Amino acid sequence: SRLPLQAPIPDPHLSPPCPPLLTPPLPQVFGAVLNINRGNPGQFEVLVDKWPEFGSTRGCPQVPVNDGYWNTQAAFYRDLGAYRALLETPGCLRWDVAFTLIGGLGTPGSWGALAPVRGPQPRPHMGTPLSPPLTPASPRPAPGVRVGSLQPSHVDLLNNTWPYGGNARSRRYLAEILGRFPQVCLQDGSGEPVAWVLTDHFGTGTHSYTLPEQRRRGHMQVALTVAAQRAQARGFPTFGHTALGNRPMQQLQELLGHQRLPGVCRYILHNPSLDRDGP
């Protein structure tokens, strides 16, 4: 079943609050619901196996494209059989196009039973999901640095510094989220970016980066704090994924009050064409 966009999806930040059963626990599904209820800038929809007592949900683009960056989808399920049935429902998932499917939060290994369905193998996302900060600090920018915004002209810089970027599709994806979703940028005296935090169509903090020559000056602490304060002012939680080996970023997020959630978030990367420029 597709939830009609003209009928608001239950949103715990709205009044009256929705029952816990109706709240998608996976942060990415939750973030997609919030974005849909706030103008739907990502042109997403949420699919469910039944309503309102759903067994599985999936947040996904309304119009799938053959692009594993933009065609990223998030799923949550209470029942593995219901989730398998949802994915195998005709029209639910386009298996002939590239996509990235996110899930498995708090349930390590759950994807293993799904791998044989159509071929994509489970691949752990190198990240630690984080819940909203409980005690956000209020650091100030370093002297000569101010809070600003990224511009479309900065997309090549973003693409070249993103570990998952460097190709035409990643550049197009970054340009899309730059134009549609909130972001925070710290700029030097000449207006050039020194650090930034982007937000994707799930409300997830993504591509947080400080230029190497600008590190160890507290820029990322300021950027993350401003991003969290702005997100919470809009009614959004603050969450993201941090590389398992990126201990400095994990320590910074813990300093800002983030809490580590159990398990890891897993990505299934599906690309039937196996293009070099694919996901």
C-alpha positions as CSV (number, residue, x, y, z in Angstrom):
1,S,0.0,0.0,0.0
2,R,1.2,3.5,-0.8
3,L,0.4,6.2,1.7
4,P,-1.2,9.1,-0.3
5,L,0.8,12.2,0.0
6,Q,-2.3,14.4,0.4
7,A,-3.0,12.5,3.7
8,P,-0.4,13.3,6.3
9,I,1.5,10.3,7.6
10,P,1.4,10.0,11.4
11,D,4.2,12.2,12.7
12,P,5.2,12.2,16.4
13,H,6.2,15.9,16.2
14,L,2.6,16.9,15.2
15,S,-0.4,17.1,17.5
16,P,-1.9,14.9,18.6
17,P,1.1,12.5,18.8
18,C,0.7,9.2,16.9
19,P,0.7,5.9,18.9
20,P,4.2,4.3,19.2
21,L,3.0,1.5,16.9
22,L,2.7,3.9,14.0
23,T,6.1,5.5,14.4
24,P,8.7,4.1,12.0
25,P,11.6,3.3,14.4
26,L,14.3,3.3,11.7
27,P,15.7,6.8,11.7
28,Q,15.8,6.9,7.9
29,V,12.2,6.0,7.5
30,F,11.3,8.4,10.2
31,G,13.3,11.2,8.5
32,A,11.5,10.4,5.2
33,V,8.1,10.8,6.9
34,L,9.1,14.1,8.3
35,N,10.3,15.4,5.0
36,I,7.1,14.2,3.3
37,N,5.0,16.0,5.8
38,R,7.1,19.2,5.3
39,G,6.7,19.7,1.6
40,N,8.3,16.5,0.4
41,P,11.4,18.2,-1.2
42,G,12.9,14.7,-2.1
43,Q,9.7,13.5,-3.8
44,F,9.5,10.4,-1.6
45,E,6.8,8.1,-0.6
46,V,6.4,5.5,2.2
47,L,5.2,2.0,1.3
48,V,3.7,-0.4,3.9
49,D,2.4,-3.9,3.8
50,K,-0.8,-2.9,5.6
51,W,-2.1,0.0,7.6
52,P,-2.1,1.1,10.3
53,E,-0.6,-1.9,12.1
54,F,2.2,-2.4,9.5
55,G,4.7,-5.2,9.6
56,S,7.2,-3.5,7.3
57,T,7.7,-0.1,5.8
58,R,9.9,1.3,3.0
59,G,10.8,4.9,2.3
60,C,11.7,5.4,-1.4
61,P,11.6,7.9,-4.3
62,Q,8.2,8.2,-6.0
63,V,9.8,7.7,-9.4
64,P,12.7,5.2,-9.3
65,V,15.7,6.1,-11.5
66,N,18.6,3.9,-12.6
67,D,21.0,5.6,-10.2
68,G,22.1,4.0,-6.9
69,Y,22.9,7.3,-5.3
70,W,19.5,9.1,-5.7
71,N,17.5,5.8,-5.7
72,T,18.4,5.1,-2.1
73,Q,15.7,3.5,0.0
74,A,15.2,2.8,3.7
75,A,13.3,-0.2,5.2
76,F,12.1,-1.2,8.6
77,Y,10.3,-4.5,9.4
78,R,8.9,-6.1,12.5
79,D,8.4,-9.4,10.7
80,L,10.9,-10.8,8.2
81,G,8.2,-12.6,6.3
82,A,6.1,-9.4,5.9
83,Y,9.2,-7.6,4.7
84,R,10.1,-10.3,2.2
85,A,6.5,-10.3,0.9
86,L,6.5,-6.5,0.6
87,L,9.7,-6.5,-1.5
88,E,8.4,-9.3,-3.8
89,T,5.1,-7.5,-4.4
90,P,4.9,-6.5,-8.1
91,G,5.7,-2.9,-8.5
92,C,7.2,-2.4,-5.0
93,L,10.8,-2.5,-6.1
94,R,12.4,-2.1,-9.6
95,W,15.0,-4.9,-9.8
96,D,16.0,-3.8,-13.2
97,V,17.5,-0.5,-12.0
98,A,20.3,0.3,-9.6
99,F,19.4,1.1,-6.0
100,T,20.7,1.2,-2.5
101,L,18.6,-0.3,0.3
102,I,19.3,0.7,3.9
103,G,18.1,-1.3,6.9
104,G,19.1,-3.7,9.7
105,L,19.4,-1.0,12.4
106,G,19.7,-2.7,15.7
107,T,19.3,-6.2,14.2
108,P,22.7,-7.2,13.0
109,G,22.6,-10.1,10.5
110,S,18.9,-9.6,9.6
111,W,19.8,-9.0,5.9
112,G,21.5,-12.4,5.6
113,A,18.1,-14.2,5.2
114,L,17.1,-11.8,2.4
115,A,20.2,-11.9,0.3
116,P,19.1,-14.9,-1.9
117,V,15.8,-13.3,-2.8
118,R,17.1,-11.4,-5.9
119,G,20.9,-11.6,-5.6
120,P,22.2,-8.4,-3.8
121,Q,24.5,-9.3,-1.0
122,P,24.3,-7.7,2.5
123,R,27.1,-5.2,3.0
124,P,27.6,-3.6,6.4
125,H,27.6,0.2,6.2
126,M,30.7,1.5,7.7
127,G,28.9,3.7,10.2
128,T,27.5,4.0,13.6
129,P,24.0,5.3,13.8
130,L,23.5,8.1,16.3
131,S,20.4,9.4,18.1
132,P,19.6,13.0,18.7
133,P,22.1,14.9,20.9
134,L,21.0,15.3,24.4
135,T,23.2,18.1,25.5
136,P,24.3,20.1,22.4
137,A,27.1,22.5,23.1
138,S,27.3,26.0,21.7
139,P,30.9,26.5,20.4
140,R,31.7,29.6,18.4
141,P,33.5,29.8,15.1
142,A,37.2,30.4,15.2
143,P,38.4,34.0,14.5
144,G,38.0,34.8,10.8
145,V,35.5,32.1,10.2
146,R,31.7,32.5,10.0
147,V,28.6,30.3,9.4
148,G,27.4,30.5,5.8
149,S,25.9,28.3,3.1
150,L,27.3,26.2,0.3
151,Q,26.5,27.3,-3.2
152,P,25.9,25.3,-6.4
153,S,29.4,26.3,-7.5
154,H,30.8,24.2,-4.6
155,V,29.5,20.9,-5.9
156,D,32.8,19.9,-7.5
157,L,34.6,20.4,-4.1
158,L,31.9,18.3,-2.4
159,N,32.2,15.5,-5.0
160,N,36.0,15.4,-4.9
161,T,36.1,15.2,-1.1
162,W,33.4,12.6,-0.6
163,P,34.8,9.1,-0.1
164,Y,31.8,7.7,-2.1
165,G,32.0,10.3,-4.8
166,G,34.3,11.3,-7.6
167,N,32.0,10.4,-10.5
168,A,29.2,12.0,-12.6
169,R,26.4,10.3,-10.7
170,S,27.7,11.2,-7.3
171,R,28.1,14.8,-8.5
172,R,24.5,14.9,-9.7
173,Y,23.3,13.4,-6.4
174,L,25.3,16.0,-4.3
175,A,24.0,18.8,-6.4
176,E,20.4,17.6,-5.8
177,I,20.7,17.3,-2.0
178,L,22.5,20.6,-1.9
179,G,19.6,22.3,-3.6
180,R,16.8,20.5,-1.8
181,F,17.9,20.0,1.8
182,P,19.4,21.9,4.7
183,Q,23.2,22.2,5.0
184,V,25.7,24.1,7.1
185,C,29.0,25.6,5.9
186,L,31.8,27.4,7.7
187,Q,33.6,29.9,5.5
188,D,36.8,31.8,5.8
189,G,37.3,35.5,5.4
190,S,37.2,35.2,1.6
191,G,33.9,33.2,1.6
192,E,35.5,29.9,0.8
193,P,34.2,26.7,2.5
194,V,36.5,25.3,5.2
195,A,34.0,22.7,6.7
196,W,30.4,21.6,6.1
197,V,27.6,19.2,7.0
198,L,25.0,18.1,4.4
199,T,21.6,16.5,5.0
200,D,20.0,13.9,2.7
201,H,16.4,13.0,1.8
202,F,16.1,10.9,4.9
203,G,17.1,13.8,7.2
204,T,20.4,12.1,7.8
205,G,23.6,14.1,8.4
206,T,25.9,13.2,5.5
207,H,29.2,14.2,4.0
208,S,30.6,16.0,7.0
209,Y,34.0,17.3,6.1
210,T,36.8,19.7,7.1
211,L,39.5,20.6,4.6
212,P,42.8,19.0,5.8
213,E,44.6,22.3,6.2
214,Q,41.7,23.6,8.4
215,R,41.5,20.7,10.9
216,R,42.1,20.8,14.6
217,R,40.5,24.2,14.9
218,G,37.1,23.1,16.1
219,H,35.3,23.8,12.8
220,M,33.4,20.4,12.8
221,Q,32.2,20.9,16.3
222,V,30.6,24.2,15.4
223,A,29.2,22.8,12.1
224,L,27.6,19.8,13.8
225,T,26.2,21.9,16.6
226,V,24.6,24.4,14.2
227,A,23.2,21.6,12.1
228,A,21.7,19.9,15.1
229,Q,20.2,23.1,16.5
230,R,18.6,24.0,13.1
231,A,17.3,20.4,12.6
232,Q,15.7,20.4,16.0
233,A,14.1,23.8,15.4
234,R,12.4,22.3,12.4
235,G,11.2,19.3,14.4
236,F,13.8,16.8,13.1
237,P,15.9,14.5,15.2
238,T,19.7,14.6,14.6
239,F,21.3,11.4,13.5
240,G,23.9,10.1,11.1
241,H,26.4,7.3,10.3
242,T,30.1,7.5,11.2
243,A,32.8,5.2,9.8
244,L,33.7,2.5,12.2
245,G,37.4,3.5,11.9
246,N,36.8,7.2,12.3
247,R,37.3,7.4,16.0
248,P,38.0,11.2,16.1
249,M,34.5,11.9,14.7
250,Q,32.9,9.4,17.1
251,Q,34.6,11.1,20.0
252,L,33.4,14.5,18.8
253,Q,29.8,13.3,18.4
254,E,29.9,11.8,21.9
255,L,31.3,15.1,23.2
256,L,28.2,16.8,21.7
257,G,25.9,14.4,23.4
258,H,25.1,11.9,20.7
259,Q,24.3,8.4,21.7
260,R,25.5,5.3,19.9
261,L,22.6,3.1,18.9
262,P,22.9,-0.7,19.0
263,G,24.1,-2.5,15.9
264,V,25.2,-1.0,12.6
265,C,23.3,0.2,9.6
266,R,23.6,-2.1,6.6
267,Y,23.5,-1.1,3.0
268,I,22.5,-3.4,0.1
269,L,24.0,-2.1,-3.1
270,H,22.2,-3.4,-6.2
271,N,23.4,-2.6,-9.6
272,P,22.2,-5.0,-12.4
273,S,24.2,-3.3,-15.1
274,L,27.5,-3.2,-13.1
275,D,28.5,0.1,-14.7
276,R,31.7,1.6,-13.7
277,D,29.9,4.8,-12.9
278,G,27.2,2.9,-10.9
279,P,26.7,3.0,-7.1
